[in-house]
Amino acid sequence: MIDPVCGMEVDEKSKYKTMYKGKMYYFCSAGCLREFQKNPEEYLRGGPKGMPNG
């Protein structure tokens, strides 16, 4: 599966994950998880935007 924030491949073993609207999303890092949680619809509608800054 693909990290919806940066576009990297991740698997279900990732410790960075969150449930949103009944679906589990997985991330490569805590930074990507935080960015997704700030505005999930931006990433779900617009697709990955690369690694978040900071």
ModelCIF file with pLDDT and N, C-alpha, C, O atoms, coordinates in Angstrom:
data_MODEL
#
_entry.id   MODEL 
#
_entity.id                         1 
_entity.type                       polymer 
_entity.pdbx_number_of_molecules   1 
#
_entity_poly.entity_id                      1 
_entity_poly.type                           'polypeptide(L)' 
_entity_poly.nstd_linkage                   no 
_entity_poly.nstd_monomer                   no 
_entity_poly.pdbx_seq_one_letter_code       MIDPVCGMEVDEKSKYKTMYKGKMYYFCSAGCLREFQKNPEEYLRGGPKGMPNG 
_entity_poly.pdbx_seq_one_letter_code_can   MIDPVCGMEVDEKSKYKTMYKGKMYYFCSAGCLREFQKNPEEYLRGGPKGMPNG 
_entity_poly.pdbx_strand_id                 A 
#
loop_
_entity_poly_seq.entity_id 
_entity_poly_seq.num 
_entity_poly_seq.mon_id 
_entity_poly_seq.hetero 
1 1  MET n 
1 2  ILE n 
1 3  ASP n 
1 4  PRO n 
1 5  VAL n 
1 6  CYS n 
1 7  GLY n 
1 8  MET n 
1 9  GLU n 
1 10 VAL n 
1 11 ASP n 
1 12 GLU n 
1 13 LYS n 
1 14 SER n 
1 15 LYS n 
1 16 TYR n 
1 17 LYS n 
1 18 THR n 
1 19 MET n 
1 20 TYR n 
1 21 LYS n 
1 22 GLY n 
1 23 LYS n 
1 24 MET n 
1 25 TYR n 
1 26 TYR n 
1 27 PHE n 
1 28 CYS n 
1 29 SER n 
1 30 ALA n 
1 31 GLY n 
1 32 CYS n 
1 33 LEU n 
1 34 ARG n 
1 35 GLU n 
1 36 PHE n 
1 37 GLN n 
1 38 LYS n 
1 39 ASN n 
1 40 PRO n 
1 41 GLU n 
1 42 GLU n 
1 43 TYR n 
1 44 LEU n 
1 45 ARG n 
1 46 GLY n 
1 47 GLY n 
1 48 PRO n 
1 49 LYS n 
1 50 GLY n 
1 51 MET n 
1 52 PRO n 
1 53 ASN n 
1 54 GLY n 
#
_struct_asym.id          A 
_struct_asym.entity_id   1 
#
loop_
_ma_qa_metric.id 
_ma_qa_metric.mode 
_ma_qa_metric.name 
_ma_qa_metric.software_group_id 
_ma_qa_metric.type 
1 global pLDDT . pLDDT 
2 local  pLDDT . pLDDT 
#
_ma_qa_metric_global.metric_id      1 
_ma_qa_metric_global.metric_value   93.91 
_ma_qa_metric_global.model_id       1 
_ma_qa_metric_global.ordinal_id     1 
#
loop_
_ma_qa_metric_local.label_asym_id 
_ma_qa_metric_local.label_comp_id 
_ma_qa_metric_local.label_seq_id 
_ma_qa_metric_local.metric_id 
_ma_qa_metric_local.metric_value 
_ma_qa_metric_local.model_id 
_ma_qa_metric_local.ordinal_id 
A MET 1  2 93.00 1 1  
A ILE 2  2 95.00 1 2  
A ASP 3  2 97.00 1 3  
A PRO 4  2 96.00 1 4  
A VAL 5  2 97.00 1 5  
A CYS 6  2 96.00 1 6  
A GLY 7  2 96.00 1 7  
A MET 8  2 95.00 1 8  
A GLU 9  2 96.00 1 9  
A VAL 10 2 97.00 1 10 
A ASP 11 2 94.00 1 11 
A GLU 12 2 94.00 1 12 
A LYS 13 2 96.00 1 13 
A SER 14 2 96.00 1 14 
A LYS 15 2 97.00 1 15 
A TYR 16 2 98.00 1 16 
A LYS 17 2 98.00 1 17 
A THR 18 2 98.00 1 18 
A MET 19 2 97.00 1 19 
A TYR 20 2 97.00 1 20 
A LYS 21 2 97.00 1 21 
A GLY 22 2 97.00 1 22 
A LYS 23 2 97.00 1 23 
A MET 24 2 97.00 1 24 
A TYR 25 2 97.00 1 25 
A TYR 26 2 97.00 1 26 
A PHE 27 2 97.00 1 27 
A CYS 28 2 96.00 1 28 
A SER 29 2 96.00 1 29 
A ALA 30 2 96.00 1 30 
A GLY 31 2 96.00 1 31 
A CYS 32 2 96.00 1 32 
A LEU 33 2 97.00 1 33 
A ARG 34 2 97.00 1 34 
A GLU 35 2 96.00 1 35 
A PHE 36 2 97.00 1 36 
A GLN 37 2 97.00 1 37 
A LYS 38 2 96.00 1 38 
A ASN 39 2 94.00 1 39 
A PRO 40 2 97.00 1 40 
A GLU 41 2 96.00 1 41 
A GLU 42 2 95.00 1 42 
A TYR 43 2 96.00 1 43 
A LEU 44 2 95.00 1 44 
A ARG 45 2 95.00 1 45 
A GLY 46 2 93.00 1 46 
A GLY 47 2 91.00 1 47 
A PRO 48 2 89.00 1 48 
A LYS 49 2 87.00 1 49 
A GLY 50 2 87.00 1 50 
A MET 51 2 85.00 1 51 
A PRO 52 2 82.00 1 52 
A ASN 53 2 71.00 1 53 
A GLY 54 2 56.00 1 54 
#
loop_
_atom_site.group_PDB 
_atom_site.id 
_atom_site.type_symbol 
_atom_site.label_atom_id 
_atom_site.label_alt_id 
_atom_site.label_comp_id 
_atom_site.label_asym_id 
_atom_site.label_entity_id 
_atom_site.label_seq_id 
_atom_site.pdbx_PDB_ins_code 
_atom_site.Cartn_x 
_atom_site.Cartn_y 
_atom_site.Cartn_z 
_atom_site.occupancy 
_atom_site.B_iso_or_equiv 
_atom_site.pdbx_formal_charge 
_atom_site.auth_seq_id 
_atom_site.auth_comp_id 
_atom_site.auth_asym_id 
_atom_site.auth_atom_id 
_atom_site.pdbx_PDB_model_num 
ATOM 1   N N  . MET A 1 1  ? 0.836   -1.187 0.000  1.00 93.00 ? 1  MET A N  1 
ATOM 2   C CA . MET A 1 1  ? 0.000   0.000  0.000  1.00 93.00 ? 1  MET A CA 1 
ATOM 3   C C  . MET A 1 1  ? 0.877   1.245  0.000  1.00 93.00 ? 1  MET A C  1 
ATOM 4   O O  . MET A 1 1  ? 2.084   1.171  0.232  1.00 93.00 ? 1  MET A O  1 
ATOM 5   N N  . ILE A 1 2  ? 0.269   2.358  -0.256 1.00 95.00 ? 2  ILE A N  1 
ATOM 6   C CA . ILE A 1 2  ? 0.993   3.610  -0.444 1.00 95.00 ? 2  ILE A CA 1 
ATOM 7   C C  . ILE A 1 2  ? 0.672   4.593  0.690  1.00 95.00 ? 2  ILE A C  1 
ATOM 8   O O  . ILE A 1 2  ? -0.488  4.793  1.051  1.00 95.00 ? 2  ILE A O  1 
ATOM 9   N N  . ASP A 1 3  ? 1.715   5.190  1.232  1.00 97.00 ? 3  ASP A N  1 
ATOM 10  C CA . ASP A 1 3  ? 1.538   6.272  2.217  1.00 97.00 ? 3  ASP A CA 1 
ATOM 11  C C  . ASP A 1 3  ? 0.827   7.420  1.494  1.00 97.00 ? 3  ASP A C  1 
ATOM 12  O O  . ASP A 1 3  ? 1.369   7.951  0.524  1.00 97.00 ? 3  ASP A O  1 
ATOM 13  N N  . PRO A 1 4  ? -0.374  7.818  1.939  1.00 96.00 ? 4  PRO A N  1 
ATOM 14  C CA . PRO A 1 4  ? -1.134  8.841  1.203  1.00 96.00 ? 4  PRO A CA 1 
ATOM 15  C C  . PRO A 1 4  ? -0.519  10.238 1.259  1.00 96.00 ? 4  PRO A C  1 
ATOM 16  O O  . PRO A 1 4  ? -0.933  11.124 0.513  1.00 96.00 ? 4  PRO A O  1 
ATOM 17  N N  . VAL A 1 5  ? 0.464   10.443 2.134  1.00 97.00 ? 5  VAL A N  1 
ATOM 18  C CA . VAL A 1 5  ? 1.088   11.767 2.257  1.00 97.00 ? 5  VAL A CA 1 
ATOM 19  C C  . VAL A 1 5  ? 2.305   11.898 1.342  1.00 97.00 ? 5  VAL A C  1 
ATOM 20  O O  . VAL A 1 5  ? 2.402   12.858 0.576  1.00 97.00 ? 5  VAL A O  1 
ATOM 21  N N  . CYS A 1 6  ? 3.231   10.942 1.415  1.00 96.00 ? 6  CYS A N  1 
ATOM 22  C CA . CYS A 1 6  ? 4.478   11.081 0.645  1.00 96.00 ? 6  CYS A CA 1 
ATOM 23  C C  . CYS A 1 6  ? 4.544   10.178 -0.577 1.00 96.00 ? 6  CYS A C  1 
ATOM 24  O O  . CYS A 1 6  ? 5.356   10.412 -1.472 1.00 96.00 ? 6  CYS A O  1 
ATOM 25  N N  . GLY A 1 7  ? 3.701   9.149  -0.627 1.00 96.00 ? 7  GLY A N  1 
ATOM 26  C CA . GLY A 1 7  ? 3.679   8.261  -1.780 1.00 96.00 ? 7  GLY A CA 1 
ATOM 27  C C  . GLY A 1 7  ? 4.612   7.067  -1.672 1.00 96.00 ? 7  GLY A C  1 
ATOM 28  O O  . GLY A 1 7  ? 4.707   6.279  -2.613 1.00 96.00 ? 7  GLY A O  1 
ATOM 29  N N  . MET A 1 8  ? 5.315   6.910  -0.531 1.00 95.00 ? 8  MET A N  1 
ATOM 30  C CA . MET A 1 8  ? 6.202   5.755  -0.357 1.00 95.00 ? 8  MET A CA 1 
ATOM 31  C C  . MET A 1 8  ? 5.387   4.492  -0.128 1.00 95.00 ? 8  MET A C  1 
ATOM 32  O O  . MET A 1 8  ? 4.259   4.544  0.362  1.00 95.00 ? 8  MET A O  1 
ATOM 33  N N  . GLU A 1 9  ? 5.981   3.347  -0.494 1.00 96.00 ? 9  GLU A N  1 
ATOM 34  C CA . GLU A 1 9  ? 5.337   2.073  -0.196 1.00 96.00 ? 9  GLU A CA 1 
ATOM 35  C C  . GLU A 1 9  ? 5.485   1.761  1.282  1.00 96.00 ? 9  GLU A C  1 
ATOM 36  O O  . GLU A 1 9  ? 6.571   1.905  1.844  1.00 96.00 ? 9  GLU A O  1 
ATOM 37  N N  . VAL A 1 10 ? 4.413   1.339  1.908  1.00 97.00 ? 10 VAL A N  1 
ATOM 38  C CA . VAL A 1 10 ? 4.438   0.909  3.308  1.00 97.00 ? 10 VAL A CA 1 
ATOM 39  C C  . VAL A 1 10 ? 3.631   -0.379 3.414  1.00 97.00 ? 10 VAL A C  1 
ATOM 40  O O  . VAL A 1 10 ? 2.830   -0.692 2.534  1.00 97.00 ? 10 VAL A O  1 
ATOM 41  N N  . ASP A 1 11 ? 3.847   -1.122 4.497  1.00 94.00 ? 11 ASP A N  1 
ATOM 42  C CA . ASP A 1 11 ? 3.040   -2.329 4.687  1.00 94.00 ? 11 ASP A CA 1 
ATOM 43  C C  . ASP A 1 11 ? 2.261   -2.238 5.993  1.00 94.00 ? 11 ASP A C  1 
ATOM 44  O O  . ASP A 1 11 ? 2.400   -1.284 6.758  1.00 94.00 ? 11 ASP A O  1 
ATOM 45  N N  . GLU A 1 12 ? 1.452   -3.240 6.220  1.00 94.00 ? 12 GLU A N  1 
ATOM 46  C CA . GLU A 1 12 ? 0.565   -3.233 7.388  1.00 94.00 ? 12 GLU A CA 1 
ATOM 47  C C  . GLU A 1 12 ? 1.310   -3.369 8.701  1.00 94.00 ? 12 GLU A C  1 
ATOM 48  O O  . GLU A 1 12 ? 0.699   -3.237 9.761  1.00 94.00 ? 12 GLU A O  1 
ATOM 49  N N  . LYS A 1 13 ? 2.615   -3.630 8.667  1.00 96.00 ? 13 LYS A N  1 
ATOM 50  C CA . LYS A 1 13 ? 3.408   -3.731 9.890  1.00 96.00 ? 13 LYS A CA 1 
ATOM 51  C C  . LYS A 1 13 ? 3.844   -2.363 10.394 1.00 96.00 ? 13 LYS A C  1 
ATOM 52  O O  . LYS A 1 13 ? 4.389   -2.255 11.493 1.00 96.00 ? 13 LYS A O  1 
ATOM 53  N N  . SER A 1 14 ? 3.613   -1.325 9.613  1.00 96.00 ? 14 SER A N  1 
ATOM 54  C CA . SER A 1 14 ? 4.009   0.019  10.036 1.00 96.00 ? 14 SER A CA 1 
ATOM 55  C C  . SER A 1 14 ? 3.323   0.373  11.349 1.00 96.00 ? 14 SER A C  1 
ATOM 56  O O  . SER A 1 14 ? 2.132   0.121  11.532 1.00 96.00 ? 14 SER A O  1 
ATOM 57  N N  . LYS A 1 15 ? 4.099   0.966  12.264 1.00 97.00 ? 15 LYS A N  1 
ATOM 58  C CA . LYS A 1 15 ? 3.500   1.377  13.542 1.00 97.00 ? 15 LYS A CA 1 
ATOM 59  C C  . LYS A 1 15 ? 2.781   2.714  13.402 1.00 97.00 ? 15 LYS A C  1 
ATOM 60  O O  . LYS A 1 15 ? 2.101   3.154  14.329 1.00 97.00 ? 15 LYS A O  1 
ATOM 61  N N  . TYR A 1 16 ? 2.927   3.356  12.256 1.00 98.00 ? 16 TYR A N  1 
ATOM 62  C CA . TYR A 1 16 ? 2.250   4.633  12.018 1.00 98.00 ? 16 TYR A CA 1 
ATOM 63  C C  . TYR A 1 16 ? 0.986   4.374  11.208 1.00 98.00 ? 16 TYR A C  1 
ATOM 64  O O  . TYR A 1 16 ? 1.050   4.120  10.005 1.00 98.00 ? 16 TYR A O  1 
ATOM 65  N N  . LYS A 1 17 ? -0.134  4.439  11.860 1.00 98.00 ? 17 LYS A N  1 
ATOM 66  C CA . LYS A 1 17 ? -1.398  4.179  11.176 1.00 98.00 ? 17 LYS A CA 1 
ATOM 67  C C  . LYS A 1 17 ? -2.513  4.913  11.885 1.00 98.00 ? 17 LYS A C  1 
ATOM 68  O O  . LYS A 1 17 ? -2.400  5.287  13.053 1.00 98.00 ? 17 LYS A O  1 
ATOM 69  N N  . THR A 1 18 ? -3.598  5.110  11.148 1.00 98.00 ? 18 THR A N  1 
ATOM 70  C CA . THR A 1 18 ? -4.769  5.748  11.740 1.00 98.00 ? 18 THR A CA 1 
ATOM 71  C C  . THR A 1 18 ? -6.017  5.291  10.998 1.00 98.00 ? 18 THR A C  1 
ATOM 72  O O  . THR A 1 18 ? -5.961  4.964  9.813  1.00 98.00 ? 18 THR A O  1 
ATOM 73  N N  . MET A 1 19 ? -7.118  5.273  11.691 1.00 97.00 ? 19 MET A N  1 
ATOM 74  C CA . MET A 1 19 ? -8.403  4.936  11.091 1.00 97.00 ? 19 MET A CA 1 
ATOM 75  C C  . MET A 1 19 ? -9.087  6.244  10.702 1.00 97.00 ? 19 MET A C  1 
ATOM 76  O O  . MET A 1 19 ? -9.163  7.173  11.506 1.00 97.00 ? 19 MET A O  1 
ATOM 77  N N  . TYR A 1 20 ? -9.577  6.311  9.482  1.00 97.00 ? 20 TYR A N  1 
ATOM 78  C CA . TYR A 1 20 ? -10.306 7.497  9.027  1.00 97.00 ? 20 TYR A CA 1 
ATOM 79  C C  . TYR A 1 20 ? -11.486 7.047  8.188  1.00 97.00 ? 20 TYR A C  1 
ATOM 80  O O  . TYR A 1 20 ? -11.316 6.343  7.193  1.00 97.00 ? 20 TYR A O  1 
ATOM 81  N N  . LYS A 1 21 ? -12.669 7.448  8.587  1.00 97.00 ? 21 LYS A N  1 
ATOM 82  C CA . LYS A 1 21 ? -13.900 7.090  7.887  1.00 97.00 ? 21 LYS A CA 1 
ATOM 83  C C  . LYS A 1 21 ? -13.996 5.584  7.634  1.00 97.00 ? 21 LYS A C  1 
ATOM 84  O O  . LYS A 1 21 ? -14.383 5.142  6.553  1.00 97.00 ? 21 LYS A O  1 
ATOM 85  N N  . GLY A 1 22 ? -13.634 4.814  8.653  1.00 97.00 ? 22 GLY A N  1 
ATOM 86  C CA . GLY A 1 22 ? -13.780 3.367  8.585  1.00 97.00 ? 22 GLY A CA 1 
ATOM 87  C C  . GLY A 1 22 ? -12.704 2.631  7.824  1.00 97.00 ? 22 GLY A C  1 
ATOM 88  O O  . GLY A 1 22 ? -12.811 1.421  7.624  1.00 97.00 ? 22 GLY A O  1 
ATOM 89  N N  . LYS A 1 23 ? -11.660 3.336  7.391  1.00 97.00 ? 23 LYS A N  1 
ATOM 90  C CA . LYS A 1 23 ? -10.580 2.696  6.644  1.00 97.00 ? 23 LYS A CA 1 
ATOM 91  C C  . LYS A 1 23 ? -9.255  2.972  7.346  1.00 97.00 ? 23 LYS A C  1 
ATOM 92  O O  . LYS A 1 23 ? -9.019  4.079  7.830  1.00 97.00 ? 23 LYS A O  1 
ATOM 93  N N  . MET A 1 24 ? -8.384  1.945  7.400  1.00 97.00 ? 24 MET A N  1 
ATOM 94  C CA . MET A 1 24 ? -7.080  2.113  8.021  1.00 97.00 ? 24 MET A CA 1 
ATOM 95  C C  . MET A 1 24 ? -6.081  2.624  6.979  1.00 97.00 ? 24 MET A C  1 
ATOM 96  O O  . MET A 1 24 ? -6.004  2.109  5.864  1.00 97.00 ? 24 MET A O  1 
ATOM 97  N N  . TYR A 1 25 ? -5.326  3.639  7.368  1.00 97.00 ? 25 TYR A N  1 
ATOM 98  C CA . TYR A 1 25 ? -4.268  4.199  6.508  1.00 97.00 ? 25 TYR A CA 1 
ATOM 99  C C  . TYR A 1 25 ? -2.930  4.007  7.205  1.00 97.00 ? 25 TYR A C  1 
ATOM 100 O O  . TYR A 1 25 ? -2.823  4.144  8.424  1.00 97.00 ? 25 TYR A O  1 
ATOM 101 N N  . TYR A 1 26 ? -1.915  3.688  6.413  1.00 97.00 ? 26 TYR A N  1 
ATOM 102 C CA . TYR A 1 26 ? -0.583  3.400  6.947  1.00 97.00 ? 26 TYR A CA 1 
ATOM 103 C C  . TYR A 1 26 ? 0.403   4.428  6.411  1.00 97.00 ? 26 TYR A C  1 
ATOM 104 O O  . TYR A 1 26 ? 0.270   4.917  5.289  1.00 97.00 ? 26 TYR A O  1 
ATOM 105 N N  . PHE A 1 27 ? 1.406   4.746  7.246  1.00 97.00 ? 27 PHE A N  1 
ATOM 106 C CA . PHE A 1 27 ? 2.368   5.805  6.919  1.00 97.00 ? 27 PHE A CA 1 
ATOM 107 C C  . PHE A 1 27 ? 3.789   5.330  7.171  1.00 97.00 ? 27 PHE A C  1 
ATOM 108 O O  . PHE A 1 27 ? 4.022   4.402  7.946  1.00 97.00 ? 27 PHE A O  1 
ATOM 109 N N  . CYS A 1 28 ? 4.732   5.980  6.505  1.00 96.00 ? 28 CYS A N  1 
ATOM 110 C CA . CYS A 1 28 ? 6.131   5.589  6.658  1.00 96.00 ? 28 CYS A CA 1 
ATOM 111 C C  . CYS A 1 28 ? 6.767   6.224  7.890  1.00 96.00 ? 28 CYS A C  1 
ATOM 112 O O  . CYS A 1 28 ? 7.794   5.745  8.371  1.00 96.00 ? 28 CYS A O  1 
ATOM 113 N N  . SER A 1 29 ? 6.170   7.290  8.401  1.00 96.00 ? 29 SER A N  1 
ATOM 114 C CA . SER A 1 29 ? 6.802   8.003  9.514  1.00 96.00 ? 29 SER A CA 1 
ATOM 115 C C  . SER A 1 29 ? 5.754   8.745  10.347 1.00 96.00 ? 29 SER A C  1 
ATOM 116 O O  . SER A 1 29 ? 4.608   8.920  9.933  1.00 96.00 ? 29 SER A O  1 
ATOM 117 N N  . ALA A 1 30 ? 6.185   9.173  11.530 1.00 96.00 ? 30 ALA A N  1 
ATOM 118 C CA . ALA A 1 30 ? 5.309   9.966  12.396 1.00 96.00 ? 30 ALA A CA 1 
ATOM 119 C C  . ALA A 1 30 ? 4.963   11.295 11.732 1.00 96.00 ? 30 ALA A C  1 
ATOM 120 O O  . ALA A 1 30 ? 3.865   11.818 11.923 1.00 96.00 ? 30 ALA A O  1 
ATOM 121 N N  . GLY A 1 31 ? 5.899   11.844 10.950 1.00 96.00 ? 31 GLY A N  1 
ATOM 122 C CA . GLY A 1 31 ? 5.651   13.118 10.269 1.00 96.00 ? 31 GLY A CA 1 
ATOM 123 C C  . GLY A 1 31 ? 4.525   13.008 9.255  1.00 96.00 ? 31 GLY A C  1 
ATOM 124 O O  . GLY A 1 31 ? 3.665   13.885 9.171  1.00 96.00 ? 31 GLY A O  1 
ATOM 125 N N  . CYS A 1 32 ? 4.536   11.930 8.491  1.00 96.00 ? 32 CYS A N  1 
ATOM 126 C CA . CYS A 1 32 ? 3.464   11.734 7.509  1.00 96.00 ? 32 CYS A CA 1 
ATOM 127 C C  . CYS A 1 32 ? 2.131   11.503 8.216  1.00 96.00 ? 32 CYS A C  1 
ATOM 128 O O  . CYS A 1 32 ? 1.099   12.011 7.776  1.00 96.00 ? 32 CYS A O  1 
ATOM 129 N N  . LEU A 1 33 ? 2.147   10.754 9.291  1.00 97.00 ? 33 LEU A N  1 
ATOM 130 C CA . LEU A 1 33 ? 0.915   10.521 10.053 1.00 97.00 ? 33 LEU A CA 1 
ATOM 131 C C  . LEU A 1 33 ? 0.355   11.833 10.581 1.00 97.00 ? 33 LEU A C  1 
ATOM 132 O O  . LEU A 1 33 ? -0.850  12.068 10.488 1.00 97.00 ? 33 LEU A O  1 
ATOM 133 N N  . ARG A 1 34 ? 1.202   12.687 11.129 1.00 97.00 ? 34 ARG A N  1 
ATOM 134 C CA . ARG A 1 34 ? 0.745   13.992 11.655 1.00 97.00 ? 34 ARG A CA 1 
ATOM 135 C C  . ARG A 1 34 ? 0.153   14.855 10.544 1.00 97.00 ? 34 ARG A C  1 
ATOM 136 O O  . ARG A 1 34 ? -0.880  15.497 10.734 1.00 97.00 ? 34 ARG A O  1 
ATOM 137 N N  . GLU A 1 35 ? 0.807   14.870 9.392  1.00 96.00 ? 35 GLU A N  1 
ATOM 138 C CA . GLU A 1 35 ? 0.301   15.681 8.282  1.00 96.00 ? 35 GLU A CA 1 
ATOM 139 C C  . GLU A 1 35 ? -1.066  15.191 7.822  1.00 96.00 ? 35 GLU A C  1 
ATOM 140 O O  . GLU A 1 35 ? -1.960  15.992 7.547  1.00 96.00 ? 35 GLU A O  1 
ATOM 141 N N  . PHE A 1 36 ? -1.224  13.888 7.741  1.00 97.00 ? 36 PHE A N  1 
ATOM 142 C CA . PHE A 1 36 ? -2.511  13.323 7.336  1.00 97.00 ? 36 PHE A CA 1 
ATOM 143 C C  . PHE A 1 36 ? -3.596  13.697 8.336  1.00 97.00 ? 36 PHE A C  1 
ATOM 144 O O  . PHE A 1 36 ? -4.700  14.079 7.947  1.00 97.00 ? 36 PHE A O  1 
ATOM 145 N N  . GLN A 1 37 ? -3.284  13.589 9.614  1.00 97.00 ? 37 GLN A N  1 
ATOM 146 C CA . GLN A 1 37 ? -4.279  13.872 10.651 1.00 97.00 ? 37 GLN A CA 1 
ATOM 147 C C  . GLN A 1 37 ? -4.689  15.347 10.667 1.00 97.00 ? 37 GLN A C  1 
ATOM 148 O O  . GLN A 1 37 ? -5.800  15.667 11.091 1.00 97.00 ? 37 GLN A O  1 
ATOM 149 N N  . LYS A 1 38 ? -3.821  16.241 10.215 1.00 96.00 ? 38 LYS A N  1 
ATOM 150 C CA . LYS A 1 38 ? -4.171  17.664 10.146 1.00 96.00 ? 38 LYS A CA 1 
ATOM 151 C C  . LYS A 1 38 ? -5.259  17.921 9.115  1.00 96.00 ? 38 LYS A C  1 
ATOM 152 O O  . LYS A 1 38 ? -6.167  18.720 9.343  1.00 96.00 ? 38 LYS A O  1 
ATOM 153 N N  . ASN A 1 39 ? -5.162  17.231 7.968  1.00 94.00 ? 39 ASN A N  1 
ATOM 154 C CA . ASN A 1 39 ? -6.115  17.478 6.885  1.00 94.00 ? 39 ASN A CA 1 
ATOM 155 C C  . ASN A 1 39 ? -6.201  16.251 5.965  1.00 94.00 ? 39 ASN A C  1 
ATOM 156 O O  . ASN A 1 39 ? -5.680  16.268 4.850  1.00 94.00 ? 39 ASN A O  1 
ATOM 157 N N  . PRO A 1 40 ? -6.857  15.194 6.440  1.00 97.00 ? 40 PRO A N  1 
ATOM 158 C CA . PRO A 1 40 ? -6.894  13.957 5.651  1.00 97.00 ? 40 PRO A CA 1 
ATOM 159 C C  . PRO A 1 40 ? -7.526  14.116 4.271  1.00 97.00 ? 40 PRO A C  1 
ATOM 160 O O  . PRO A 1 40 ? -7.078  13.485 3.313  1.00 97.00 ? 40 PRO A O  1 
ATOM 161 N N  . GLU A 1 41 ? -8.551  14.943 4.156  1.00 96.00 ? 41 GLU A N  1 
ATOM 162 C CA . GLU A 1 41 ? -9.225  15.081 2.866  1.00 96.00 ? 41 GLU A CA 1 
ATOM 163 C C  . GLU A 1 41 ? -8.298  15.651 1.792  1.00 96.00 ? 41 GLU A C  1 
ATOM 164 O O  . GLU A 1 41 ? -8.433  15.305 0.618  1.00 96.00 ? 41 GLU A O  1 
ATOM 165 N N  . GLU A 1 42 ? -7.374  16.505 2.172  1.00 95.00 ? 42 GLU A N  1 
ATOM 166 C CA . GLU A 1 42 ? -6.423  17.070 1.208  1.00 95.00 ? 42 GLU A CA 1 
ATOM 167 C C  . GLU A 1 42 ? -5.630  15.951 0.531  1.00 95.00 ? 42 GLU A C  1 
ATOM 168 O O  . GLU A 1 42 ? -5.414  15.988 -0.680 1.00 95.00 ? 42 GLU A O  1 
ATOM 169 N N  . TYR A 1 43 ? -5.195  14.956 1.309  1.00 96.00 ? 43 TYR A N  1 
ATOM 170 C CA . TYR A 1 43 ? -4.391  13.868 0.754  1.00 96.00 ? 43 TYR A CA 1 
ATOM 171 C C  . TYR A 1 43 ? -5.253  12.822 0.051  1.00 96.00 ? 43 TYR A C  1 
ATOM 172 O O  . TYR A 1 43 ? -4.822  12.217 -0.931 1.00 96.00 ? 43 TYR A O  1 
ATOM 173 N N  . LEU A 1 44 ? -6.447  12.612 0.545  1.00 95.00 ? 44 LEU A N  1 
ATOM 174 C CA . LEU A 1 44 ? -7.310  11.619 -0.095 1.00 95.00 ? 44 LEU A CA 1 
ATOM 175 C C  . LEU A 1 44 ? -7.840  12.130 -1.429 1.00 95.00 ? 44 LEU A C  1 
ATOM 176 O O  . LEU A 1 44 ? -8.024  11.344 -2.359 1.00 95.00 ? 44 LEU A O  1 
ATOM 177 N N  . ARG A 1 45 ? -8.084  13.415 -1.537 1.00 95.00 ? 45 ARG A N  1 
ATOM 178 C CA . ARG A 1 45 ? -8.572  13.983 -2.803 1.00 95.00 ? 45 ARG A CA 1 
ATOM 179 C C  . ARG A 1 45 ? -7.431  14.315 -3.748 1.00 95.00 ? 45 ARG A C  1 
ATOM 180 O O  . ARG A 1 45 ? -7.527  14.066 -4.949 1.00 95.00 ? 45 ARG A O  1 
ATOM 181 N N  . GLY A 1 46 ? -6.334  14.884 -3.208 1.00 93.00 ? 46 GLY A N  1 
ATOM 182 C CA . GLY A 1 46 ? -5.258  15.364 -4.062 1.00 93.00 ? 46 GLY A CA 1 
ATOM 183 C C  . GLY A 1 46 ? -4.118  14.402 -4.288 1.00 93.00 ? 46 GLY A C  1 
ATOM 184 O O  . GLY A 1 46 ? -3.291  14.623 -5.173 1.00 93.00 ? 46 GLY A O  1 
ATOM 185 N N  . GLY A 1 47 ? -4.052  13.321 -3.494 1.00 91.00 ? 47 GLY A N  1 
ATOM 186 C CA . GLY A 1 47 ? -2.975  12.367 -3.632 1.00 91.00 ? 47 GLY A CA 1 
ATOM 187 C C  . GLY A 1 47 ? -1.727  12.793 -2.887 1.00 91.00 ? 47 GLY A C  1 
ATOM 188 O O  . GLY A 1 47 ? -1.688  13.875 -2.302 1.00 91.00 ? 47 GLY A O  1 
ATOM 189 N N  . PRO A 1 48 ? -0.695  11.940 -2.905 1.00 89.00 ? 48 PRO A N  1 
ATOM 190 C CA . PRO A 1 48 ? 0.548   12.229 -2.193 1.00 89.00 ? 48 PRO A CA 1 
ATOM 191 C C  . PRO A 1 48 ? 1.207   13.511 -2.692 1.00 89.00 ? 48 PRO A C  1 
ATOM 192 O O  . PRO A 1 48 ? 1.156   13.842 -3.876 1.00 89.00 ? 48 PRO A O  1 
ATOM 193 N N  . LYS A 1 49 ? 1.825   14.218 -1.752 1.00 87.00 ? 49 LYS A N  1 
ATOM 194 C CA . LYS A 1 49 ? 2.458   15.501 -2.082 1.00 87.00 ? 49 LYS A CA 1 
ATOM 195 C C  . LYS A 1 49 ? 3.942   15.513 -1.740 1.00 87.00 ? 49 LYS A C  1 
ATOM 196 O O  . LYS A 1 49 ? 4.570   16.571 -1.786 1.00 87.00 ? 49 LYS A O  1 
ATOM 197 N N  . GLY A 1 50 ? 4.516   14.367 -1.399 1.00 87.00 ? 50 GLY A N  1 
ATOM 198 C CA . GLY A 1 50 ? 5.921   14.299 -1.040 1.00 87.00 ? 50 GLY A CA 1 
ATOM 199 C C  . GLY A 1 50 ? 6.098   14.372 0.465  1.00 87.00 ? 50 GLY A C  1 
ATOM 200 O O  . GLY A 1 50 ? 5.140   14.573 1.210  1.00 87.00 ? 50 GLY A O  1 
ATOM 201 N N  . MET A 1 51 ? 7.349   14.205 0.903  1.00 85.00 ? 51 MET A N  1 
ATOM 202 C CA . MET A 1 51 ? 7.638   14.198 2.334  1.00 85.00 ? 51 MET A CA 1 
ATOM 203 C C  . MET A 1 51 ? 7.296   15.549 2.951  1.00 85.00 ? 51 MET A C  1 
ATOM 204 O O  . MET A 1 51 ? 7.639   16.597 2.403  1.00 85.00 ? 51 MET A O  1 
ATOM 205 N N  . PRO A 1 52 ? 6.606   15.515 4.114  1.00 82.00 ? 52 PRO A N  1 
ATOM 206 C CA . PRO A 1 52 ? 6.279   16.783 4.781  1.00 82.00 ? 52 PRO A CA 1 
ATOM 207 C C  . PRO A 1 52 ? 7.527   17.431 5.368  1.00 82.00 ? 52 PRO A C  1 
ATOM 208 O O  . PRO A 1 52 ? 8.468   16.738 5.756  1.00 82.00 ? 52 PRO A O  1 
ATOM 209 N N  . ASN A 1 53 ? 7.535   18.722 5.433  1.00 71.00 ? 53 ASN A N  1 
ATOM 210 C CA . ASN A 1 53 ? 8.644   19.449 6.046  1.00 71.00 ? 53 ASN A CA 1 
ATOM 211 C C  . ASN A 1 53 ? 8.422   19.503 7.546  1.00 71.00 ? 53 ASN A C  1 
ATOM 212 O O  . ASN A 1 53 ? 7.303   19.717 8.012  1.00 71.00 ? 53 ASN A O  1 
ATOM 213 N N  . GLY A 1 54 ? 9.492   19.307 8.295  1.00 56.00 ? 54 GLY A N  1 
ATOM 214 C CA . GLY A 1 54 ? 9.420   19.427 9.747  1.00 56.00 ? 54 GLY A CA 1 
ATOM 215 C C  . GLY A 1 54 ? 8.871   18.231 10.312 1.00 56.00 ? 54 GLY A C  1 
ATOM 216 O O  . GLY A 1 54 ? 8.727   18.134 11.531 1.00 56.00 ? 54 GLY A O  1 
#
